């Protein structure tokens, strides 16, 4: 499974993500998330946020801690670059 597939699979619940992905996959995930942020696409960022929430909700795994940290330090701050929609 490629890093790009992880958010798509998790958010659509089409396939499962291993409880403990290889460290290299998490590092590549950070690069992909940075690229998603650089594209400045609100829908894409929203999908990434949902995928990270689902991974983080899996409990006390390495992947869950990673997803929670990435979401809080990179994805949530990136939302501030968009106008308020409500």
N, C-alpha and C positions, 0 to 999 in steps of 0.2 A: 504494500500500500504506500503510495507516495504521500508526501506531506500535504499536497493540495487536496488529496482525497479525504484526509482526516476530517476537516471541518464539514465537507459536503456529506460524508457518510454519517457523521455524528448528528448533524442538524437534520438530516432527512431520515435518520434511523434505518438506513438501507443496509448497512453492514456494521460490524462491531469493531471497536478499536481495542487492541490488547491493553490489559490493565497496566502493563509496564512497557511502554514503547522504548526502543533503543535510544540512548542519549543522543545519538547522531540525528535521529528523527526529530527530537525536540529542538535541537540546534537549528536544523533546517526549517522547522516550524517557525522559529523566531525570524528567520530571514523572510519567509513567506508572509508573515504577519506585517513585518516592516514594509514589504512591497505593497501589501493591501492598504496600509495606511497612506503610503506615498501616492497611491492612485486617487485618493480623495473621493472615494465613492461611498456615500452614506449607506446604500443597500448592501454593498460588499462588507463594509465594516460591521453592519448590523448582523450579518450572517456569521462573521467571525466571532462576534460577541456571543451569539447564541451557542455556537459550537463550543467555545471555551467554557461557558456556563455549564453545559451538559457534561463536559469532561470533568470540570471541577466538582460537580455534584456526585461523582462516582465514589467519593469518600477519601480516605486517607492513603492515597497512592501517590507515587512520584509524579505521575501524569496530572493528577488532580491538583497537586500543589503548584506544579508548573503552570497549568492553565489559569489558576486563580491569580498567580503573580503576574503573568503576562497580561491578563485582562485588566488588572488594577493599575499596572504601571505603564502600559502602552495603549491599550484599546480605549479604555475610558477617557484618558486625557485627549485622545484623538477626536472623540466626539465633540469636544469643546470647540473645535475648529469649524463646526457647522452651525448655521443659524438655528435658533430655537424654533421648533415646529408647533409648539403649543402655546 
